[in-house]
Amino acid sequence: MSTPTVKPGWKSFKHGNLLDAATSEQFKTGAWATEVPVWNSETCINCLACWIACPDDCWEVKDGKITGVNLDYCKGCGICVHECPSKPKSITMKPKNGA
């Protein structure tokens, strides 16, 4: 009969994140996208709703204003378009080149 493996309990875990944080910057996941956002600076009201809602943190902000989108990390989910309140929308989706 073999001895059962004893697994550590929850009290032995360190506080906070168990994995290395902020690893998304190491992996350019934008290649997954079949569509990408197109930002229109002319109609943008700089509400930052796109930046707040983006699960991939691909919107670039400087001095409290949107300056662009980093397509290296955008997976093309379209949440930014859904959350954009400007009329007309300041973000639209278009097919990614080669998709």
N, C-alpha and C positions, 0 to 999 in steps of 0.2 A: 504494500500500500504506500502511495507517494504522499509526501507532506504537502498540504495545500499552500499555495503561494499567498503570502500576506501582502495585501495592497495597502498603501498608506491611506490614512483617513483624511478627511477634509481639514482637520486641524494642523496637518503637517504642511499644507500649501502656504506659499508666501502670500502676503497681501497684494491685492491689485491684479493686474493682468498676468496670466500664467505664461503667455507667449510674448515674444518680442513685439513691441508696439510699432505702429507706423511702417509696416513692411510694404504697404501698397506703393510707396514711392520707388521700391526696388523692382516692381513688376509693371511694365507698361502694358496694360490690358486693353488699350484702345483698339487693338487688332480684332477684337471680338465683334465690334460694332458693324452692323449692316447699314445703319443710318446714323447720321451725326447732326448735332445742332448747328444751326446757322444763326448767329447773333447779329441783330440790327442795332447799332449804337444810336442811330437817329431816333428810334422810337422808344428806346430803353429809358425807364424812369428811375433806374438804380435803386429799386426796392430791395434787392439782394435775395428775393424769393428763390431764384434759381440756385444761387450759391448755398443757401440754407438747406434746400431740399435735395441737392445732388448727393447721392450715396457714394460717389467716387471722388468728390472734392476736386472736380476738374475745372471749375470756374475760377478765373483769375480776378483778383480784386486788389486795387491799389487806392489808398486814401478814401476808402468807403465807396468806391465806384467799380463797377464791372469793367474790366479791360479786355476780356476775351475768354476763350475756352481752350483748354489744353486737351487736344484730341488724343494725346498719348495715353490718357487714362479714361476717357469717356467710353462707356460700353454701349451708348446709344439707347438708353432706356426711355428717354422722352419725358421723364418726370419734370424737368425744367420747363418744357413747353406747357405742360399741364398747369404748373404753378405760376407761370408768368401772368400777371394781372393787367399788363398794359394793353391798350386798345389802339391800334392793332397789336397783336402779339409781337414781342421783340425777339422771340426765338421760334424758329421753325425747324423741322427735321427734313433732311434731304438724304437720298441714298449716298452711301460712302463710295468713293471712287473704287471701281473694281468689284463692287458688290453686286 
